[in-house]
């Protein structure tokens, strides 16, 4: 099973940054509106997101819960949106290659992919493994595929 937990895409959502009066900084860093839409998409999938946390130039953090499952998303909004998704649930043994990720996590990835693709505000959606993204490999159209190595 191949599980890709990093996605990139472009959005038509407006720039929502609020600059300081002198134009040298931000009162609100860009991307909060993107994070809020992603939180809404997660809600439609049955997840309960917390309020996003602004990390200034590093983007936004968003945690979401589904029963005892927890995921964390780091969302960066330069020109291209970059979303890194991490399973923070108590049983993460799949991360260490002891067993594959469970159906709740892979279902969330697949559901989020479908929701992003169904929303006309998002385009050019690609999925990567973190290592593949770092190595500038080509992105894939799906976050989860049967067969192959993770």
Backbone bond lengths (Angstrom), bond angles and torsions (degrees), N, CA, C in turn:
res aa  C-N    CA-C-N  psi(-1)  N-CA   C-N-CA  omega(-1)  CA-C   N-CA-C  phi
1 X - - - 1.456 - - 1.531 108.87 -
2 X 1.303 116.35 133.68 1.463 121.88 175.26 1.527 107.51 -104.77
3 X 1.335 116.80 124.54 1.460 122.15 179.73 1.524 107.91 -122.05
4 X 1.317 115.09 117.42 1.468 121.73 179.93 1.528 107.98 -105.38
5 X 1.320 116.29 123.86 1.468 120.56 -173.54 1.521 112.97 -113.08
6 X 1.314 117.05 13.52 1.459 120.75 177.94 1.522 107.21 -129.12
7 X 1.321 116.31 128.95 1.458 120.77 178.87 1.528 109.87 -125.49
8 X 1.316 114.42 148.82 1.458 120.84 174.31 1.521 107.58 -127.60
9 X 1.319 115.68 150.19 1.456 120.85 176.77 1.524 108.88 -165.70
10 X 1.317 114.41 170.24 1.458 121.89 173.81 1.518 107.77 -110.77
11 X 1.327 116.13 154.12 1.455 120.12 -178.47 1.524 110.98 -133.81
12 X 1.321 114.43 150.20 1.459 121.68 175.04 1.519 111.55 -93.22
13 X 1.318 117.87 2.20 1.465 120.13 178.17 1.532 109.14 -63.47
14 X 1.328 117.02 143.67 1.465 118.97 -177.65 1.528 112.53 -69.14
15 X 1.320 115.14 156.30 1.460 121.16 174.73 1.530 107.35 -67.13
16 X 1.320 117.51 119.56 1.463 121.14 -176.41 1.530 112.77 -107.41
17 X 1.313 116.68 16.80 1.468 120.08 178.88 1.515 110.06 -65.21
18 X 1.315 115.36 143.94 1.469 121.32 174.50 1.522 106.60 -117.94
19 X 1.314 115.36 112.30 1.463 120.76 -176.84 1.528 110.75 -85.14
20 X 1.323 114.86 157.14 1.460 120.51 173.71 1.529 109.13 -69.27
21 X 1.307 116.83 163.68 1.468 120.73 -178.80 1.520 112.73 -57.57
22 X 1.337 116.76 -34.08 1.465 119.18 -178.75 1.530 112.47 -85.40
23 X 1.340 117.46 -3.11 1.457 121.03 178.74 1.521 114.05 72.43
24 X 1.308 118.31 12.05 1.463 122.01 -176.19 1.530 113.05 -101.16
25 X 1.314 117.41 0.92 1.461 120.28 -179.50 1.514 110.02 -162.25
26 X 1.311 115.45 -169.41 1.462 120.73 -177.88 1.521 110.86 -127.69
27 X 1.320 115.67 138.02 1.456 120.86 166.99 1.526 108.69 -82.46
28 X 1.348 115.96 -35.07 1.461 122.47 172.03 1.515 107.91 -134.79
29 X 1.319 115.21 123.20 1.460 120.42 179.51 1.519 109.50 -71.04
30 X 1.313 118.35 153.15 1.468 120.68 -177.98 1.525 111.88 -65.33
31 X 1.334 114.74 151.96 1.447 120.67 171.78 1.511 116.77 107.75
32 X 1.334 118.49 -5.78 1.464 118.76 -179.59 1.532 110.70 -58.85
33 X 1.336 117.09 -39.11 1.462 119.21 -179.77 1.532 111.32 -64.26
34 X 1.315 117.86 -36.23 1.470 121.64 176.97 1.528 109.13 -64.46
35 X 1.317 117.00 -44.56 1.468 121.94 179.95 1.530 110.13 -61.94
36 X 1.326 117.02 -41.10 1.461 120.42 -179.34 1.528 111.44 -66.56
37 X 1.321 117.89 -37.23 1.466 120.44 176.57 1.528 109.85 -66.55
38 X 1.331 117.80 -42.93 1.471 120.60 177.60 1.524 110.10 -61.83
39 X 1.331 117.61 -40.12 1.471 120.65 176.78 1.527 110.25 -61.41
40 X 1.334 117.67 -41.24 1.466 120.90 177.55 1.527 111.37 -63.52
41 X 1.344 116.52 -40.17 1.468 119.86 178.05 1.526 110.48 -63.43
42 X 1.324 117.15 -40.51 1.471 120.50 177.52 1.526 111.00 -63.56
43 X 1.340 116.76 -38.22 1.469 120.07 177.77 1.538 110.81 -59.76
44 X 1.329 116.64 -40.88 1.470 119.57 179.58 1.528 111.15 -65.29
45 X 1.325 116.84 -21.33 1.468 121.42 177.86 1.528 112.28 -90.80
46 X 1.345 116.95 2.28 1.459 120.99 177.92 1.513 115.09 95.36
47 X 1.326 118.12 3.15 1.457 122.07 179.03 1.524 109.68 -87.97
48 X 1.336 116.68 154.35 1.459 122.48 177.76 1.518 108.61 -115.30
49 X 1.337 117.26 101.97 1.465 119.29 -179.02 1.530 112.19 -82.25
50 X 1.321 115.09 147.35 1.461 121.82 170.42 1.519 108.48 -78.96
51 X 1.319 116.06 176.06 1.464 119.63 173.01 1.526 108.54 -68.79
52 X 1.332 117.13 140.98 1.468 119.12 178.54 1.525 111.36 -67.28
53 X 1.321 115.11 150.57 1.459 121.97 179.11 1.524 107.61 -114.71
54 X 1.330 116.21 121.81 1.458 121.16 178.48 1.519 111.48 -75.99
55 X 1.331 115.81 133.78 1.462 121.56 -179.47 1.528 111.16 -116.85
56 X 1.314 115.63 25.44 1.465 123.29 -178.18 1.521 109.90 56.90
57 X 1.319 118.63 -126.68 1.470 120.79 -173.86 1.526 113.13 -67.32
58 X 1.320 118.20 -13.29 1.467 121.10 179.28 1.523 112.55 -86.20
59 X 1.319 118.59 -3.02 1.457 121.57 177.15 1.509 113.14 103.08
60 X 1.331 115.13 -139.47 1.460 122.88 -174.85 1.521 109.58 -135.54
61 X 1.326 116.14 146.85 1.460 122.08 171.63 1.519 108.48 -109.69
62 X 1.326 115.59 140.90 1.455 121.56 177.91 1.522 107.86 -140.62
63 X 1.325 116.57 122.43 1.456 121.86 174.85 1.526 108.33 -103.22
64 X 1.326 116.58 146.60 1.461 121.04 177.93 1.530 108.74 -141.81
65 X 1.339 115.00 152.22 1.459 121.64 -173.83 1.524 111.03 -128.46
66 X 1.331 115.09 145.53 1.464 123.06 175.30 1.516 105.07 -140.60
67 X 1.329 117.25 96.22 1.466 120.39 -172.80 1.517 108.84 63.50
68 X 1.338 117.24 -125.36 1.468 120.02 178.39 1.529 112.06 -92.45
69 X 1.318 117.50 8.08 1.471 122.20 178.25 1.527 109.20 -88.80
70 X 1.321 116.16 144.80 1.455 121.64 178.75 1.519 108.63 -138.69
71 X 1.326 115.46 136.09 1.458 121.22 172.31 1.518 108.64 -124.95
72 X 1.317 115.37 152.27 1.456 121.77 173.67 1.515 108.14 -122.20
73 X 1.323 115.55 137.02 1.450 121.53 177.37 1.520 108.86 -119.19
74 X 1.309 117.06 131.27 1.471 122.47 170.50 1.511 104.88 -106.26
75 X 1.316 116.30 119.82 1.459 121.90 -173.83 1.521 108.77 -118.90
76 X 1.312 115.21 117.33 1.459 121.55 178.48 1.520 107.96 -110.92
77 X 1.326 116.46 138.37 1.455 120.53 -176.52 1.527 109.90 -127.94
78 X 1.340 116.40 71.25 1.462 116.19 166.81 1.534 105.99 -79.21
79 X 1.301 120.71 -127.29 1.467 120.70 174.59 1.516 110.01 -74.75
80 X 1.321 116.25 -43.01 1.453 122.97 178.22 1.522 106.97 -101.61
81 X 1.325 116.82 136.62 1.463 120.26 177.75 1.532 108.17 -80.30
82 X 1.330 115.87 134.72 1.464 122.30 178.75 1.528 107.07 -123.07
83 X 1.341 116.40 123.81 1.459 120.93 -179.33 1.522 108.54 -123.56
84 X 1.323 116.73 117.38 1.469 122.94 175.13 1.523 107.29 -103.44
85 X 1.333 117.12 124.43 1.464 122.65 -176.68 1.522 108.56 -111.99
86 X 1.326 115.92 129.14 1.460 121.70 -178.85 1.516 109.41 -124.50
87 X 1.315 116.64 132.36 1.466 122.06 174.86 1.528 107.40 -79.58
88 X 1.313 116.60 115.51 1.468 121.71 -178.83 1.528 111.64 -107.16
89 X 1.321 116.22 16.32 1.457 120.49 -178.95 1.527 109.93 -67.70
90 X 1.335 116.75 157.16 1.467 119.45 -178.22 1.530 113.55 -55.78
91 X 1.346 118.51 -36.55 1.460 121.10 -178.55 1.521 109.45 -99.73
92 X 1.323 116.49 94.31 1.457 121.08 -179.56 1.522 110.40 -114.91
93 X 1.331 117.44 29.13 1.462 118.93 -176.70 1.520 112.31 -61.49
94 X 1.358 117.95 -24.96 1.462 119.10 178.18 1.519 110.96 -61.64
95 X 1.337 116.21 -30.25 1.455 120.36 -178.33 1.534 110.09 -61.41
96 X 1.298 115.81 -31.60 1.460 120.64 -179.33 1.528 111.43 -95.69
97 X 1.333 116.60 18.63 1.464 125.31 174.92 1.525 113.70 66.58
98 X 1.315 117.52 23.14 1.455 119.18 176.15 1.520 110.98 -82.93
99 X 1.319 116.68 -32.22 1.459 121.03 175.58 1.527 107.70 -155.98
100 X 1.310 117.53 158.89 1.468 119.62 -178.24 1.522 111.21 -70.69
101 X 1.333 116.77 160.47 1.467 119.57 177.94 1.521 109.84 -61.65
102 X 1.316 115.12 150.04 1.458 120.43 -176.90 1.519 113.44 -77.72
103 X 1.325 115.20 170.32 1.457 120.60 -176.14 1.530 113.91 -67.25
104 X 1.319 118.25 -25.84 1.469 119.13 179.01 1.526 109.59 -67.78
105 X 1.327 117.04 -45.76 1.461 120.83 -178.88 1.526 111.07 -69.38
106 X 1.316 117.67 -47.70 1.466 119.54 -179.60 1.525 110.72 -66.97
107 X 1.333 116.91 -34.24 1.462 120.47 175.77 1.517 111.77 -63.97
108 X 1.344 116.52 -38.83 1.461 120.04 177.28 1.521 110.01 -64.14
109 X 1.347 117.54 -44.50 1.465 120.52 179.55 1.533 111.13 -60.14
110 X 1.330 116.04 -46.54 1.459 120.90 -179.79 1.531 111.05 -64.93
111 X 1.323 116.78 -42.49 1.466 121.00 178.16 1.510 112.45 -64.57
112 X 1.332 116.90 -41.20 1.461 120.52 178.69 1.522 110.30 -65.22
113 X 1.319 116.80 -40.35 1.460 120.68 177.17 1.533 110.63 -59.24
114 X 1.317 117.22 -48.25 1.473 121.15 179.47 1.527 111.00 -62.43
115 X 1.325 116.94 -41.35 1.466 120.38 -179.45 1.529 111.35 -66.06
116 X 1.329 117.45 -41.94 1.463 120.47 177.37 1.529 110.62 -62.40
117 X 1.328 116.39 -43.64 1.465 120.48 -178.18 1.524 112.09 -69.17
118 X 1.341 117.50 -27.64 1.466 121.26 178.81 1.532 112.28 -79.46
119 X 1.321 117.35 -14.94 1.471 122.63 -178.02 1.527 108.48 -95.39
120 X 1.308 116.82 115.58 1.475 121.46 -175.19 1.529 113.36 -65.53
121 X 1.327 117.79 -10.52 1.472 120.15 178.61 1.524 112.55 -77.55
122 X 1.348 117.01 -9.44 1.455 121.28 -179.11 1.514 110.10 -117.14
123 X 1.327 116.37 139.83 1.464 120.02 179.92 1.521 110.12 -146.01
124 X 1.327 115.17 163.65 1.472 122.76 178.69 1.533 111.62 55.76
125 X 1.318 116.26 49.67 1.468 122.39 -177.38 1.524 109.20 -81.35
126 X 1.322 115.63 122.15 1.462 122.29 178.32 1.524 109.41 -129.11
127 X 1.335 115.88 150.31 1.457 122.33 -179.66 1.525 110.15 -118.76
128 X 1.340 115.46 144.43 1.460 122.59 -177.29 1.523 109.81 -139.39
129 X 1.319 116.54 155.83 1.452 119.70 160.51 1.533 104.57 -79.53
130 X 1.326 118.98 154.32 1.471 118.59 178.16 1.532 112.19 -56.34
131 X 1.326 116.80 -40.55 1.466 120.53 179.21 1.526 110.63 -66.14
132 X 1.328 116.89 -41.31 1.459 120.46 178.48 1.513 112.38 -62.62
133 X 1.335 116.33 -39.05 1.465 119.83 178.43 1.527 109.87 -66.23
134 X 1.319 115.88 -45.10 1.463 120.99 179.83 1.523 110.93 -60.62
135 X 1.338 116.75 -36.43 1.464 121.59 -179.70 1.532 112.86 -86.82
136 X 1.322 116.58 7.70 1.466 123.88 178.35 1.524 112.59 57.69
137 X 1.352 115.60 37.41 1.453 120.19 174.59 1.520 109.26 -73.36
138 X 1.324 116.95 160.94 1.451 121.12 177.40 1.520 109.87 -67.73
139 X 1.323 115.90 142.02 1.452 120.54 178.13 1.513 111.57 -76.34
140 X 1.330 115.79 161.49 1.460 122.34 179.84 1.530 109.02 -112.54
141 X 1.331 117.42 157.71 1.460 119.93 -178.90 1.529 114.60 -77.62
142 X 1.341 117.64 -15.39 1.470 120.95 -175.79 1.518 111.33 -127.60
143 X 1.339 117.33 146.17 1.468 119.34 178.33 1.526 113.52 -79.08
144 X 1.321 117.60 -27.82 1.461 120.88 -175.60 1.516 108.99 -131.50
145 X 1.339 115.38 129.22 1.456 121.22 176.41 1.518 109.19 -134.65
146 X 1.313 115.86 140.72 1.466 120.87 176.13 1.523 108.42 -75.33
147 X 1.303 115.92 148.90 1.468 120.39 179.14 1.511 111.09 81.64
148 X 1.301 117.03 164.30 1.467 122.35 179.80 1.505 111.54 80.09
149 X 1.319 115.00 176.11 1.462 121.41 179.30 1.513 108.97 -101.75
150 X 1.326 116.11 146.40 1.462 121.40 -178.91 1.461 112.25 -70.62
